Amino acid sequence: MNKAPAFSLPDQNGATRSLAEFAGTWLIVYFYPKDDTPGCTTEACSFRDEYRYLQEKGLNVVGISKDSVASHAKFAAKYGLNFPLLSDESAGIIKAYGAWGLGTKRTTFLINPEGGIAKEYPKVTPKDHAVEILRDFEALS
């Protein structure tokens, strides 16, 4: 199992969030192309709607895209998103995770409490993604 690349990026409120902050917990890191576009909004709202249940199961969530902190703040406020959206304007972390092609690829990683990548989702269906991860998590734990 590969180690998840470390990150330290600003969230929609300007606070720096890092992989180390989530050490000892399960973490869903999802990469998405652009704030407030149809597929990305569907995926974000899926995580929003399942967030309480994900938290009850011990899963944290962060979304990462190249959009600015200001764009993330607007997106999070518009849709009532209840988890951090991290801004990677240089795409350094997006590339470190292999989620870069001709732009950001919709890719998700399930990271275990030891910081290892437990599962990668290279092809994501935005609407059902949070539920899919929950099913896989329950099978893994």
N, C-alpha and C positions, 0 to 999 in steps of 0.2 A: 504494500500500500504506500502510495506517495504522500509525502508531507505537503500540506497546503502552503502555498507561498504566503509569507507574512504580508500584511498590508497595514497602512496607517493613512487614513483619508478623512477629509471633512464630511460630516453629514449635512442634512438639509438645514440644520440649525447652526452650522459652523463649528460644531464640536468635533474634535479629532477622535475617530473610532479606529480600533486596531484589532487584528486577529487575536493578539495576546489578551485583550479584554474578555474574550469569550473562552479562554483556556478552561478546561474542565467541564465544558458544556457542549452539547451538540449545536451545530450552526449550519444553517442553509445560507449559502452565498449564491445569489442569482445575478447573472449579468444580463442586461437588456439594452436594446439599441437606443431608445429615445423616450424621454418623458412625454406623457400626454398624447401618445399615438395609440391607435386602436388595440393592437396586440399587447403592447406594454401596459396599457391601462387595464386590460382584462386580467393580465397576469398579476399586476400589483394588487388589484381588488380581490383576486382569489386569495393571495396571501393575507390581505387585510381581513377578509371574511373568516378565514381559518386561523387567524393569529392567536386568539385566546386558546383554542384547542391545541395548537402547536406548542404554545407556552406550557400548557398543562402537561404535555408529553415531554417537556424538557428541551424543546427545540427553539432556538433563536433564529431570526431572519435578518439578513441585510441584502439590499439591492444595490448594484453598482452599475453606473453608466458614465459616459463621457460628459454628460450634462453638468452645468455649473451648480454650485450650491443654491443660487437664487432660483434656478429652474426647478431643482428638486424641492425647494421650499414651496413654490407655487403648486407643483404637482401634488405634493403630500397634503397641502391644505385643501386643494380642490376636491380630492377624493377621500379625505379623512384617513390617510395612511398612518398606521400605528406602529411602524418599525423604521429603522434607519435606512435612508437612501444615501449612498456614498458617491462623492464626485471624484472621478478619475479622469480629469481633463487631458492629461498627458497619455492616457491609455496604458501606462506602465504596468499596472496591476492586471488589467484586462488581458494584456499580452502575456504576462507571467502565468496566468491560468490557462492560456491557450484559447481564450474566448474572443480572439480577434481574427477577422478575415478581411473582407472589404467593409470594414466597420465592425461594431460589436455584434458577436453572435449570441443569440438567445441560448445561454448555457447555464446550468446550475450544478453546484457541488454541495454534497452533504458531507460535512466535516465532523469527525468524531471528537470526543473530549480530549484526546491526545494530540489533536491537530493533524490527523491523517485524513486523506480523502477516502471516505467510505463508499461513496458512489458519485459518479458523474452522469449528468443528463445532457448529452449533446444535442438532442432534438426534443424540444419542449412544446407541448400543447398548452398555451397560456391558461385556458379556462379551467382545466382539470389538474394543473400542475401541483398545487398545494396538497390536494387529496392523494395524488400519485406518490408524493414524497412521504406522506403520513403512512400509507400502506407499506412502502419499502422500509421505513423506519421501524415500524412495528415488527416486520419480518426480521430485521437485523438485531433488534434488542430483545 
